[in-house]
Amino acid sequence: MLEAAEAILSSVRSPFDAEVWGSELLGMLGLIGLDPAAAEDMVTEAVIPMAEASATPASLALLAALGALGGPRMSGAAALAGRRLVEGGLVEPPWAEGLGRPRPGPCWVRADDFGEQEALALTFAYGRKRHAVCVLIDHTLGGGLEDAYVTERVPTLRKQMWGWAEDDPFSSCEELAAAEGAD
């Protein structure tokens, strides 16, 4: 992870970029067969101490990303290690402030009239830079998540989803309050 941090750090320019980067790093742990609890344990007990010991700008960036994305134990350990590195003289990346705390924005859902599927879009912003988290819920699978993705193309996504609903007589699109979208 530290090597990946060194290689990618120059391309991380915003809190959104850092969240995507950190999510990809954590996602790789699932690809090697670790369940979420085991992955969090490994990061908390091994990666965070190694990042702190290396005391580089890239390790501080990694700690900032992990602190924003992990569960309480991992986030706390990463934040504490990062704070010690800053106290030791390292400077936090400019994107670290506000990381993990985007401003919620408009939400909408496209659903079929049969109650089988819903495509939900939740938008967020860091300053003027917006992104959307999109999920496809399949109620024929017991309400299971069929697909999920993140995009920065919020106006295009909105136009497509509303257009699909207009073109399909058996579906509709409607605005949701942010709290409804989170439910």
Accessible surface in RSA format (square Angstrom, percent):
REM  Atomic radii and reference values for relative SASA: ProtOr
REM  Chains: A
REM  Algorithm: Lee & Richards
REM  Probe-radius: 1.40
REM  Slices: 20
REM RES _ NUM      All-atoms   Total-Side   Main-Chain    Non-polar    All polar
REM                ABS   REL    ABS   REL    ABS   REL    ABS   REL    ABS   REL
RES MET A   1    56.01  29.0  14.35   9.5  41.66  99.2  15.84  13.5  40.17  53.2
RES LEU A   2    46.87  26.1  44.53  31.9   2.34   5.9  44.72  31.4   2.14   5.8
RES GLU A   3   151.86  87.2 144.67 109.5   7.19  17.1  60.25 116.5  91.61  74.8
RES ALA A   4    36.85  33.9  26.52  40.9  10.33  23.5  34.56  48.7   2.29   6.1
RES ALA A   5     0.00   0.0   0.00   0.0   0.00   0.0   0.00   0.0   0.00   0.0
RES GLU A   6   105.98  60.8  86.47  65.4  19.51  46.4  41.36  80.0  64.62  52.8
RES ALA A   7    86.95  79.9  50.40  77.8  36.55  83.1  62.31  87.8  24.64  65.3
RES ILE A   8    66.10  37.6  64.73  48.2   1.38   3.3  66.10  47.6   0.00   0.0
RES LEU A   9    43.94  24.5  40.67  29.1   3.27   8.2  40.67  28.6   3.27   8.8
RES SER A  10    89.27  75.4  73.73  98.4  15.54  35.8  58.77 125.1  30.51  42.7
RES SER A  11    61.29  51.8  47.63  63.6  13.67  31.5  44.93  95.7  16.36  22.9
RES VAL A  12    10.76   7.1   2.66   2.4   8.10  19.5   2.66   2.3   8.10  22.0
RES ARG A  13   186.36  78.2 156.98  80.0  29.38  70.0  60.90  83.2 125.46  76.0
RES SER A  14    14.07  11.9  13.20  17.6   0.88   2.0  14.07  30.0   0.00   0.0
RES PRO A  15    20.02  14.6  20.02  18.2   0.00   0.0  20.02  16.5   0.00   0.0
RES PHE A  16    14.46   7.2  14.46   9.0   0.00   0.0  14.46   8.8   0.00   0.0
RES ASP A  17    34.63  24.3  29.45  29.3   5.17  12.2   9.57  22.5  25.05  25.0
RES ALA A  18     0.00   0.0   0.00   0.0   0.00   0.0   0.00   0.0   0.00   0.0
RES GLU A  19    28.19  16.2  27.74  21.0   0.46   1.1   8.63  16.7  19.56  16.0
RES VAL A  20    53.02  34.9  49.87  45.1   3.14   7.6  52.91  46.0   0.11   0.3
RES TRP A  21    10.32   4.1   9.15   4.4   1.17   2.8   9.90   5.3   0.42   0.7
RES GLY A  22     0.00   0.0   0.00   N/A   0.00   0.0   0.00   0.0   0.00   0.0
RES SER A  23    56.80  48.0  47.01  62.7   9.79  22.5  33.05  70.4  23.74  33.3
RES GLU A  24   104.39  59.9  95.73  72.4   8.66  20.6  45.41  87.8  58.99  48.2
RES LEU A  25     4.24   2.4   4.13   3.0   0.11   0.3   4.13   2.9   0.11   0.3
RES LEU A  26    39.57  22.0  32.59  23.3   6.97  17.5  32.94  23.1   6.63  17.8
RES GLY A  27    40.89  50.4   0.00   N/A  40.89  50.4  35.72  98.0   5.17  11.6
RES MET A  28    89.89  46.6  88.67  58.7   1.22   2.9  48.48  41.2  41.41  54.9
RES LEU A  29    13.35   7.4  13.35   9.6   0.00   0.0  13.35   9.4   0.00   0.0
RES GLY A  30    43.60  53.8   0.00   N/A  43.60  53.8  26.18  71.8  17.42  39.0
RES LEU A  31   154.44  86.0 121.15  86.7  33.29  83.7 124.21  87.2  30.23  81.4
RES ILE A  32   125.93  71.7  89.88  67.0  36.05  86.9  98.06  70.6  27.87  75.6
RES GLY A  33    66.25  81.7   0.00   N/A  66.25  81.7  35.40  97.2  30.85  69.1
RES LEU A  34    54.19  30.2  46.22  33.1   7.97  20.0  47.51  33.4   6.68  18.0
RES ASP A  35    82.97  58.1  74.25  73.9   8.72  20.6  39.63  93.3  43.34  43.2
RES PRO A  36   117.21  85.4 105.65  96.3  11.56  42.0 113.12  93.4   4.10  25.5
RES ALA A  37    70.64  64.9  59.79  92.3  10.84  24.7  68.31  96.2   2.33   6.2
RES ALA A  38    36.57  33.6  28.53  44.0   8.04  18.3  33.28  46.9   3.29   8.7
RES ALA A  39    11.58  10.6  11.56  17.8   0.02   0.0  11.58  16.3   0.00   0.0
RES GLU A  40    42.66  24.5  40.24  30.4   2.42   5.8  14.73  28.5  27.93  22.8
RES ASP A  41    59.72  41.8  59.72  59.4   0.00   0.0  11.29  26.6  48.43  48.3
RES MET A  42    68.07  35.3  60.96  40.3   7.11  16.9  39.49  33.6  28.58  37.9
RES VAL A  43     0.01   0.0   0.01   0.0   0.00   0.0   0.01   0.0   0.00   0.0
RES THR A  44    16.16  11.5  10.34  10.5   5.83  13.9  10.34  13.9   5.83   8.8
RES GLU A  45   111.41  64.0  85.68  64.8  25.72  61.2  38.44  74.3  72.97  59.6
RES ALA A  46    38.63  35.5  33.61  51.9   5.02  11.4  38.35  54.0   0.28   0.8
RES VAL A  47    11.16   7.3  11.16  10.1   0.00   0.0  11.16   9.7   0.00   0.0
RES ILE A  48     5.95   3.4   5.95   4.4   0.00   0.0   5.95   4.3   0.00   0.0
RES PRO A  49    63.05  46.0  54.85  50.0   8.20  29.8  58.64  48.4   4.41  27.4
RES MET A  50   107.62  55.7 102.77  68.0   4.85  11.5  66.45  56.5  41.17  54.5
RES ALA A  51     0.00   0.0   0.00   0.0   0.00   0.0   0.00   0.0   0.00   0.0
RES GLU A  52    41.24  23.7  37.33  28.2   3.91   9.3  14.58  28.2  26.67  21.8
RES ALA A  53    87.20  80.2  49.85  76.9  37.35  85.0  61.64  86.8  25.56  67.7
RES SER A  54    49.27  41.6  24.18  32.3  25.09  57.8  34.75  74.0  14.52  20.3
RES ALA A  55    49.22  45.3  34.33  53.0  14.89  33.9  34.33  48.3  14.89  39.4
RES THR A  56    42.85  30.5  41.82  42.4   1.03   2.5  40.69  54.7   2.15   3.3
RES PRO A  57    82.83  60.4  80.56  73.4   2.27   8.3  81.24  67.1   1.59   9.9
RES ALA A  58     2.19   2.0   1.45   2.2   0.74   1.7   1.45   2.0   0.74   2.0
RES SER A  59     0.12   0.1   0.03   0.0   0.09   0.2   0.03   0.1   0.09   0.1
RES LEU A  60     1.62   0.9   1.62   1.2   0.00   0.0   1.62   1.1   0.00   0.0
RES ALA A  61     0.00   0.0   0.00   0.0   0.00   0.0   0.00   0.0   0.00   0.0
RES LEU A  62     0.00   0.0   0.00   0.0   0.00   0.0   0.00   0.0   0.00   0.0
RES LEU A  63     0.86   0.5   0.21   0.2   0.65   1.6   0.34   0.2   0.52   1.4
RES ALA A  64    20.94  19.3   5.08   7.8  15.87  36.1  17.18  24.2   3.77  10.0
RES ALA A  65     0.27   0.3   0.00   0.0   0.27   0.6   0.27   0.4   0.00   0.0
RES LEU A  66     0.00   0.0   0.00   0.0   0.00   0.0   0.00   0.0   0.00   0.0
RES GLY A  67    20.63  25.4   0.00   N/A  20.63  25.4   7.09  19.5  13.54  30.3
RES ALA A  68    34.65  31.9   2.43   3.8  32.22  73.3  11.36  16.0  23.29  61.7
RES LEU A  69    56.07  31.2  26.68  19.1  29.38  73.9  29.43  20.7  26.63  71.7
RES GLY A  70    18.97  23.4   0.00   N/A  18.97  23.4   3.19   8.8  15.77  35.3
RES GLY A  71    23.62  29.1   0.00   N/A  23.62  29.1  18.98  52.1   4.64  10.4
RES PRO A  72   129.05  94.1 111.01 101.2  18.04  65.6 120.26  99.3   8.79  54.6
RES ARG A  73   117.41  49.3 103.55  52.8  13.86  33.0  71.53  97.8  45.88  27.8
RES MET A  74     5.28   2.7   5.28   3.5   0.00   0.0   5.25   4.5   0.04   0.0
RES SER A  75    22.96  19.4  22.20  29.6   0.77   1.8  19.49  41.5   3.47   4.9
RES GLY A  76    39.13  48.3   0.00   N/A  39.13  48.3  34.42  94.5   4.71  10.6
RES ALA A  77    29.91  27.5  18.98  29.3  10.92  24.8  26.38  37.1   3.53   9.3
RES ALA A  78     0.39   0.4   0.00   0.0   0.39   0.9   0.00   0.0   0.39   1.0
RES ALA A  79    49.16  45.2  36.78  56.8  12.38  28.2  46.42  65.4   2.75   7.3
RES LEU A  80    82.26  45.8  82.26  58.9   0.00   0.0  82.26  57.8   0.00   0.0
RES ALA A  81     0.36   0.3   0.36   0.6   0.00   0.0   0.36   0.5   0.00   0.0
RES GLY A  82     7.65   9.4   0.00   N/A   7.65   9.4   7.65  21.0   0.00   0.0
RES ARG A  83   129.13  54.2 122.51  62.5   6.62  15.8  53.48  73.1  75.65  45.8
RES ARG A  84   109.24  45.9 100.16  51.1   9.07  21.6  53.49  73.1  55.75  33.8
RES LEU A  85    14.35   8.0  12.50   8.9   1.85   4.7  13.68   9.6   0.67   1.8
RES VAL A  86    59.88  39.4  51.03  46.2   8.85  21.3  51.03  44.3   8.85  24.0
RES GLU A  87   135.07  77.5  95.91  72.6  39.15  93.2  49.68  96.1  85.39  69.7
RES GLY A  88    71.10  87.7   0.00   N/A  71.10  87.7  34.94  95.9  36.16  81.0
RES GLY A  89    58.98  72.7   0.00   N/A  58.98  72.7  35.59  97.7  23.39  52.4
RES LEU A  90    40.75  22.7  36.02  25.8   4.73  11.9  37.19  26.1   3.56   9.6
RES VAL A  91   127.85  84.1 110.83 100.3  17.02  41.0 113.74  98.8  14.11  38.3
RES GLU A  92    88.75  51.0  77.83  58.9  10.92  26.0  12.67  24.5  76.08  62.1
RES PRO A  93    18.38  13.4   8.86   8.1   9.53  34.6  15.27  12.6   3.12  19.4
RES PRO A  94   132.43  96.5  99.83  91.0  32.60 118.5 112.95  93.3  19.49 121.1
RES TRP A  95    12.33   4.9   5.83   2.8   6.50  15.3   9.10   4.9   3.23   5.2
RES ALA A  96    13.61  12.5   2.23   3.4  11.38  25.9   2.65   3.7  10.96  29.0
RES GLU A  97   157.16  90.2 135.86 102.8  21.30  50.7  56.02 108.4 101.14  82.6
RES GLY A  98    18.59  22.9   0.00   N/A  18.59  22.9  17.38  47.7   1.21   2.7
RES LEU A  99    13.12   7.3   4.45   3.2   8.67  21.8   4.45   3.1   8.67  23.3
RES GLY A 100    33.48  41.3   0.00   N/A  33.48  41.3   6.98  19.1  26.51  59.4
RES ARG A 101   174.61  73.3 150.67  76.8  23.95  57.0  73.30 100.2 101.32  61.4
RES PRO A 102    32.04  23.4  20.24  18.5  11.80  42.9  20.65  17.1  11.39  70.8
RES ARG A 103   139.63  58.6 133.93  68.3   5.70  13.6  70.59  96.5  69.04  41.8
RES PRO A 104    82.76  60.3  67.40  61.4  15.36  55.8  67.57  55.8  15.19  94.4
RES GLY A 105    22.20  27.4   0.00   N/A  22.20  27.4  19.33  53.0   2.87   6.4
RES PRO A 106    69.86  50.9  58.10  53.0  11.76  42.7  69.06  57.0   0.80   5.0
RES CYS A 107     2.98   2.3   2.88   3.2   0.10   0.2   0.00   0.0   2.98   3.2
RES TRP A 108     2.39   1.0   2.39   1.2   0.00   0.0   2.39   1.3   0.00   0.0
RES VAL A 109    11.93   7.8  11.35  10.3   0.57   1.4  11.35   9.9   0.57   1.6
RES ARG A 110    58.60  24.6  56.83  29.0   1.77   4.2   2.26   3.1  56.34  34.1
RES ALA A 111    25.22  23.2  23.30  36.0   1.92   4.4  24.61  34.7   0.61   1.6
RES ASP A 112    34.84  24.4  25.48  25.4   9.36  22.1  17.85  42.0  16.98  16.9
RES ASP A 113    91.97  64.4  55.86  55.6  36.11  85.4  27.54  64.8  64.43  64.3
RES PHE A 114   133.78  66.9 100.98  62.5  32.80  85.4 108.82  66.0  24.96  71.4
RES GLY A 115    48.16  59.4   0.00   N/A  48.16  59.4  34.27  94.1  13.89  31.1
RES GLU A 116    81.46  46.8  80.71  61.1   0.75   1.8  10.70  20.7  70.76  57.8
RES GLN A 117    63.10  35.3  61.95  45.3   1.15   2.7  13.43  28.6  49.67  37.7
RES GLU A 118    52.85  30.3  52.85  40.0   0.00   0.0   7.16  13.8  45.69  37.3
RES ALA A 119    24.22  22.3  23.49  36.2   0.74   1.7  23.49  33.1   0.74   2.0
RES LEU A 120    21.45  11.9  21.06  15.1   0.39   1.0  21.06  14.8   0.39   1.0
RES ALA A 121     0.00   0.0   0.00   0.0   0.00   0.0   0.00   0.0   0.00   0.0
RES LEU A 122    26.94  15.0  26.94  19.3   0.00   0.0  26.94  18.9   0.00   0.0
RES THR A 123     1.63   1.2   0.73   0.7   0.90   2.1   0.54   0.7   1.10   1.7
RES PHE A 124    49.77  24.9  48.79  30.2   0.97   2.5  49.70  30.1   0.07   0.2
RES ALA A 125     4.81   4.4   3.43   5.3   1.39   3.2   3.43   4.8   1.39   3.7
RES TYR A 126    27.50  12.8  16.64   9.5  10.86  28.3  21.19  15.9   6.32   7.8
RES GLY A 127    54.25  66.9   0.00   N/A  54.25  66.9  40.53 111.2  13.72  30.7
RES ARG A 128   235.82  99.0 205.21 104.6  30.61  72.9  91.21 124.7 144.61  87.6
RES LYS A 129    79.35  38.7  70.05  43.0   9.31  22.2  56.24  50.6  23.11  24.6
RES ARG A 130    91.47  38.4  85.32  43.5   6.15  14.6  31.88  43.6  59.59  36.1
RES HIS A 131     7.47   4.1   7.47   5.2   0.00   0.0   1.88   1.9   5.59   6.5
RES ALA A 132     0.00   0.0   0.00   0.0   0.00   0.0   0.00   0.0   0.00   0.0
RES VAL A 133    46.72  30.7  46.72  42.3   0.00   0.0  46.72  40.6   0.00   0.0
RES CYS A 134     6.12   4.6   6.12   6.8   0.00   0.0   6.12  15.5   0.00   0.0
RES VAL A 135    27.87  18.3  24.30  22.0   3.57   8.6  27.11  23.6   0.76   2.1
RES LEU A 136    45.66  25.4  44.69  32.0   0.97   2.4  44.69  31.4   0.97   2.6
RES ILE A 137    38.41  21.9  38.41  28.6   0.00   0.0  38.41  27.7   0.00   0.0
RES ASP A 138    12.42   8.7  12.42  12.4   0.00   0.0   0.00   0.0  12.42  12.4
RES HIS A 139    79.33  43.4  61.70  42.9  17.63  45.1  44.93  46.3  34.40  40.0
RES THR A 140    90.72  64.5  54.41  55.2  36.31  86.5  52.23  70.2  38.50  58.2
RES LEU A 141   120.99  67.4  92.57  66.2  28.42  71.4 100.58  70.6  20.41  54.9
RES GLY A 142    76.85  94.8   0.00   N/A  76.85  94.8  40.47 111.1  36.39  81.5
RES GLY A 143    35.18  43.4   0.00   N/A  35.18  43.4  12.34  33.9  22.85  51.2
RES GLY A 144    28.18  34.8   0.00   N/A  28.18  34.8  28.18  77.3   0.00   0.0
RES LEU A 145   111.56  62.1  77.22  55.2  34.34  86.3  77.58  54.5  33.99  91.5
RES GLU A 146    87.37  50.2  57.18  43.3  30.19  71.9  27.00  52.2  60.37  49.3
RES ASP A 147    77.69  54.4  71.16  70.8   6.53  15.4  17.98  42.3  59.71  59.5
RES ALA A 148    52.52  48.3  28.21  43.5  24.31  55.3  28.61  40.3  23.91  63.3
RES TYR A 149   107.93  50.4  97.55  55.5  10.38  27.0  86.39  64.9  21.54  26.6
RES VAL A 150    74.04  48.7  46.51  42.1  27.53  66.3  46.51  40.4  27.53  74.7
RES THR A 151    25.27  18.0  19.74  20.0   5.53  13.2  15.63  21.0   9.64  14.6
RES GLU A 152    80.18  46.0  61.53  46.6  18.65  44.4  20.81  40.3  59.37  48.5
RES ARG A 153   156.46  65.7 151.16  77.1   5.30  12.6  63.21  86.4  93.25  56.5
RES VAL A 154     1.91   1.3   1.91   1.7   0.00   0.0   1.91   1.7   0.00   0.0
RES PRO A 155    89.26  65.1  79.99  72.9   9.27  33.7  84.80  70.0   4.46  27.7
RES THR A 156    50.45  35.9  46.18  46.8   4.27  10.2  27.34  36.7  23.11  34.9
RES LEU A 157     9.31   5.2   7.72   5.5   1.59   4.0   9.00   6.3   0.32   0.9
RES ARG A 158    86.72  36.4  86.72  44.2   0.00   0.0  33.38  45.6  53.34  32.3
RES LYS A 159   164.65  80.3 153.81  94.4  10.84  25.8 103.90  93.5  60.75  64.7
RES GLN A 160    83.45  46.7  76.83  56.2   6.62  15.8  23.04  49.0  60.41  45.8
RES MET A 161     6.35   3.3   6.35   4.2   0.00   0.0   3.45   2.9   2.90   3.8
RES TRP A 162    64.04  25.7  63.95  31.0   0.09   0.2  63.95  34.1   0.09   0.1
RES GLY A 163    24.33  30.0   0.00   N/A  24.33  30.0  23.48  64.4   0.85   1.9
RES TRP A 164   127.16  51.0 124.99  60.5   2.16   5.1  99.52  53.1  27.64  44.8
RES ALA A 165    10.21   9.4   4.44   6.9   5.76  13.1   4.77   6.7   5.44  14.4
RES GLU A 166   144.89  83.2 108.04  81.7  36.85  87.7  45.26  87.5  99.63  81.3
RES ASP A 167   121.56  85.2  89.88  89.5  31.68  74.9  31.93  75.1  89.64  89.4
RES ASP A 168    45.78  32.1  42.10  41.9   3.69   8.7  15.87  37.4  29.91  29.8
RES PRO A 169   109.62  79.9  77.07  70.3  32.55 118.3  90.30  74.6  19.32 120.1
RES PHE A 170   111.93  56.0 111.86  69.3   0.07   0.2 111.86  67.8   0.07   0.2
RES SER A 171    12.62  10.7   1.84   2.5  10.78  24.8   1.84   3.9  10.78  15.1
RES SER A 172    61.44  51.9  57.06  76.2   4.38  10.1  38.57  82.1  22.87  32.0
RES CYS A 173    17.16  13.0   0.46   0.5  16.69  39.2   0.66   1.7  16.49  17.8
RES GLU A 174   101.73  58.4  99.67  75.4   2.06   4.9  27.37  52.9  74.36  60.7
RES GLU A 175    87.71  50.4  71.23  53.9  16.49  39.3  55.38 107.1  32.33  26.4
RES LEU A 176    34.61  19.3  23.22  16.6  11.39  28.6  26.46  18.6   8.15  21.9
RES ALA A 177    60.27  55.4  45.09  69.6  15.18  34.5  56.27  79.2   4.01  10.6
RES ALA A 178    45.54  41.9  34.33  53.0  11.20  25.5  34.57  48.7  10.97  29.1
RES ALA A 179    73.82  67.9  62.21  96.0  11.61  26.4  69.91  98.5   3.91  10.4
RES GLU A 180   100.17  57.5  86.84  65.7  13.32  31.7  36.11  69.8  64.06  52.3
RES GLY A 181     3.83   4.7   0.00   N/A   3.83   4.7   0.23   0.6   3.60   8.1
RES ALA A 182    84.78  78.0  48.23  74.4  36.55  83.1  54.82  77.2  29.96  79.4
RES ASP A 183   158.57 111.1  94.92  94.5  63.64 150.5  46.23 108.8 112.33 112.0
END  Absolute sums over single chains surface
CHAIN  1 A    10232.6       7863.5       2369.1       6216.9       4015.7
END  Absolute sums over all chains
TOTAL         10232.6       7863.5       2369.1       6216.9       4015.7
